[in-house]
Amino acid sequence: MMFFDESYWTKRYSHGTTGWDIGYPSTPLVQYLDQIEDREIRVLIPGGGNGHEVAYSFKKGFLDVHLLDISEIPLTNFSNAYPDFPKNYIHHQDFFEHEGAYDLILEQTFFCALHPSQRDAYCQKMKKLLKPNGILAGVLFSKEFDREGPPFGGNMKEYQKLFSQYFIIHKLEPCYNSIPPRSGSELFIEFENQ
């Protein structure tokens, strides 16, 4: 079984094979962030890469937003692009080794980058990182891919079974505001830590 380590992702960034990076913040996450009134909440974006959603959040007045990625290349790119962003909120680290307590964790092409055998571990770690009643929100793919991943796909039924063991499911529904290339192949999620 292949796990995708730092060298794997660094190689992808080095070679520019970063199809998940759309070059701007994802519409579903932008519209979700725009609805949040309390800008003092603590937010984590794991596997956040070049940090488009982090930059958007920060510009919108969220002052406690954390960017985490296993590869240093996108974090350096982000740091160079946003020199005023607090360096101690940029984490070059494996998600599973990260410690913290967050009100909101945003999911954007991170879950699908992990091998499916890590999905239970993902849920357990998310549960540990979220404060009581903390929220995990974002998008998941609702399709299977016809080649070896990542990305790895899935469907609503399997996500329902997996996530209901760990979270209160507020939303697990077709995403109506996906970017055009992902239209019809994403689910929007909003899960609450029990």
Beta strands, then each sheet from edge to edge (+ up, - down):
strand 1: 43-46
strand 2: 65-69
strand 3: 90-92
strand 4: 102-108
strand 5: 130-141
strand 6: 167-174
strand 7: 186-193
sheet 1: 3+ 2+ 1+ 4+ 5+ 7- 6+
end
